[in-house]
């Protein structure tokens, strides 16, 4: 490891900008990782943290600006970044499950002697790598037998080569227990004391304040501030994270009717625990929180896409059997899932076929498709939701994201659902379509339908919700009525609990 | 069609919206006709090389010999459309063949009843395949490989490895029957293709099949009972393979346990050459029939040009590789053309 005086900037990002089609992911952001310092990178989902990390790891090149490591410009090549001393621990794990810790540590660089694998040399290198991070771990253990925490340590050991100067960790604690987090932090502190610059991404503010020397906040792709942790508190960081102009509030403001959906004690080990709430007719209830809080899992379970272990779901008083989407549909549930491409669209089919998919049975009396009825369904949807398409027979993939989403919504409206679940309905759609979809949601509630919304975007949550349930780590951390809504309150519940 | 989806729905090309429907239809037609073009060129070349190629007898022969593969391929299409694969069709065909003759000769069943049992056994094999693939989550390749081996074994056990003859007279009659001057078998195969086409394009089951193959998660979340659809697809494949067994019985004038060995590969080649995506959700019966025709043409050429028998497999293999390669190339070309068009359209000022 290099000799670097504390507070020396090792990695410097200078005024970097990075745009993707339709999104300005990073806008003129400057950032420093200093030797012997843990810099926590925080921000809402979509604030630009992942992009910044991928720039540091050499996956992308900035559109403008520059990243330097030890004074030399960083090339947009992961191998080059690694050689320059930037070690990155990604969210996904990259261990080969059927190989030992030692084999994983020397993956692809297995030492050989006379062309044959040299076991002794491999063990020596493995021991050297583990020495810094997890000296007690057995190098002959198979990767698949490791706990998530041990796997993490092996990844860290593999990532930091002798000449590593920066360690970037993207949400390293998400799958770890509290005890494992403490152990990980001990390792992080040890590495810090050896002069590594550490960049640490986390959603949990307690963790941030426990480990970080410096907190850097991003919002909407811009740098909001980078300050010593000692001078900050939770409230201050949250204000930096959310402090934006809140958009004009539109409100459904229909007096809520009878209870339509009643969820009680819904639990699935490791995903969500004891989730209870109700949604009334004409009411928009939003599950807010950060990605990974268990919101999508809960609505998935309510619709029956996945099973749950205990608890109950009632629709208009009748209990829904777990894990049976057909029963949920028959009872009057509609579900616009989060991942449009994976869960909602059939890409090889036309707009018409996609729109009628949930109404196939009604559109095909006697088994033969009634193309005229299908056509009426599409035309009605096109009018009601102003879907822009060249023709109902066009491939669904030729539509823009927003119009694809409207087709999915149309699919469910054709079923006249009592309760419509919308999971991140405006994800990946442009600003105009976003506003239209929001309008549609408000209109549906005004017509007396119950709406269960999942949204990670604070402005959307604030604009649409009659009531907000904030989830954190699989539980409902708190409930906010419309009158009590504020970005700070939501973010506090989401990050602190 | 597959060329369009390769780019994925999350990389929309908005300018495509402006593409007139007429151009889209033309491009799609070109994609469909590509295979026809290859067949036509092949036929013209063969016509020059062999004077008898365009004789009525030879054409009839070519079509007639393609019927069995065509019937089995139609069944296989249903399975491949739901992103499955059925390797057991050749073996099911053989078991159907020995049962259809054996049950008549050994147990005195009426030929029609024996044929019905054969078809039922085929469907049952499909049911087991479908169940293994859906309920037990066994990969289709393995599940149907096991079925193929076991079924072939049953055929051998039942027949003792011997051809079973004589076949009931009705088989010989059907084989020779002509309607309006054309062999009835050929017309029947075309009719079956038409029925399959209607089922796939105009019924709820067909639509569900495409949806299940195109995106099983979305289909399930839209209320389609995808497991049921997949099982039905395997049952259709099994039943049509058994039907192919009846047809081969008529042609061989025997129930043969060795019939249809390696046929699954020919059938799958034909389906894939015919434009059905192995990833499921895309493909048409018309394309499959053309795929069968192309393979029939190759076999016909081998016979007409007196290619030594030992070269048979090598030539077939090369032709399959070339046809599949050309098809990929053609699709790519069409897609590139499409993109160029749309880019050009995008730069034009919009009216």
Interface residues (C-beta under 8 A of the other chain):
Chain A: X303 X305 X325 X326 X329 X335 X337 X340 X341 X342 X343 X344 X345 X346 X347 X348 X349 X353 X357 X358 X360 X361 X363 X364 X367 X368 X369 X388 X389 X390 X391 X393 X394 X395 X396 X397 X398 X399 X400 X401 X404 X411 X428
Chain B: X1 X2 X4 X5 X7 X8 X9 X10 X12 X13 X14 X16 X17 X18 X19 X21 X24 X202 X203 X204 X205 X207 X208 X210 X211 X214 X215 X217 X218 X219 X220 X221 X222 X223 X224 X225 X277 X281 X282
